Amino acid sequence: MPDSRFRRPFLPPACGALLLGLLLTACGPGTPEGPLPQAYDPPGAVVTMDKPITRPHRRTIGMRSAGVYASNEFAGGRLDDFFRTSDSLYTAVIRPENAPINNSPWYAFQLWADRPQTIYVEMTYVDGTHRYVPKLSRDGHRWRPIDPAAYRPDTSAGTARLRLDVGPDTLWVSAQELLTSDDVDAWTARLAERPWVTRDVIGTSRQGRPLYRLTITEAWPATDFVLVIGRQHPPEVTGSLAVQTFLETLADDTDLARRFRRRFAVLAVPLVNPDGVDEGHWRHNTGGVDLNRDWLDFNQPETRQVRDAFLPLREDPDATVYFAVDFHSTQYDVFYTLDRSLEAFPDGLVDRWLETIAARLPTYTVRDEPFGLGSPVSKNWFYETFGATAVTYEVGDENDRDRIRSVARTAAEALMERLLEVPDAS
Ligand SMILES: [Zn+2]
C-alpha cells in the first residue's frame, strides 16, 4: 500500500463526525451549543440496576502465515477480534462491555511479529465509532501519540487506519496511555508516604478491588473539608492525570499547601471504577452501569461505598464541606459548574476560583458551563447533600500531558488561596 495515502492533512476525528459526535461522545453533560445534560446519554443511562456485560476474552491471536500476533492479555486490554484482511492489512474489532453506551471506544492491545515489517491495522467498532488518537509504547509505560502521517481516521465510516512497524519487540497500541488500577494504587501508596497523607480502604469494587481513599490534612481534628473523586469512566485517563497533579499539589511541601492543610482536610477517592479500568471498559462498571448516573439511586457498590465514606460529614455538626470536585475527560477542557441561581456555599467561590485560574494562565481558556440539578451525577449529589460548591472538572482527551498537569497544579493552588480567604464556618 502506498505511503502517500497516509499523508493527507490530519483532521481530529471529532471534526468530521461532529453531528454524530456531539450527540454521542461527550462524557459530561453538554457543549456550548448543546442541549440539556441527559440529551447526551444513550437510552436508559439513568436506570442503574445491573445490566449484563460481556467480559473480555483474554487471548493472543496469531496469524502464523504472516508471523503477526496480537494480544489483549493485560490489565486494561481491549481487542475483541483481530484478523488478516489482505496482504499487509489487518482488521481490529473493538466492542463495548454492553450497549447502548456513550461513544468512548477504548482499545488497547499488543502487537509483535516474527520478522520486522510494516502492517496496516483498520480499527473498527461495534456500537461506536473511532474517537481516540492512538498512543504507542514499546514498554507499556512510556507513550507517544502516533505519527499523524501514519494515522488516517475515516470520520464517515467511523473507523481509522494505522500504519505500524512491528517486529519481535512488543508494540503497545492504546486509546490513551495505560493507567491501570495497579498504577493508580502505586501512586496513592507513594503519596501516602508523606506524613500528612493517609490512605485507607473504604470498600471494594464488584470484582473485589480495593477502593482507596486518601486523606490529606494537618488539622486534627479537621472540621473544614474538600472532597475529590475521579475515574468513574475508565477511558478518561486525562482526567486521571489531572486528579493526580491536583492532589499532589494539595499534598505538596509548600507554604501555601501547609497553611491550607492546617485548616482543611481533603478526602479523595481518585479511582472509583477500578474494575472498568482493568477490564478495558468504554464507560461502565462491571454491573454494566454508568456510575456517574447512579448518584440518586445508588444501585452500584462503587457509588454506594463512596457515598457512605462521605456521608458521616453530613451528620457531624462540626463538619463543613466547602468544595467537591469530580474529574473526567471529554473532547475539550470544561468546568461544569452549578447554575448560579443555586445557593452554594461558600457564596461566589466558584467564580473567584475560575477567575484566579484565568488570571494565572493567560493563554488558557477557562470554559465555565453552569447547569441545574437535572441529572443524577456526583456533582449534584455533592451539592444537594452538603450545600457545597461542586464542580465537574473535564479534561480534553488529546491535550498535551504537561499542559494538563500545569493547569491542574494552577487549579489546586488557586483553590487553596481562595478557600483560605473564606471565614471559618464553624
Ligand atoms: Zn466522564
Boltz pocket constraint, residues with backbone or C-beta under 6 A from the ligand:
constraints:
  - pocket:
      binder: B
      contacts: [[A, 27], [A, 28], [A, 232], [A, 233], [A, 236], [A, 327], [A, 328], [A, 329]]
      max_distance: 6.0
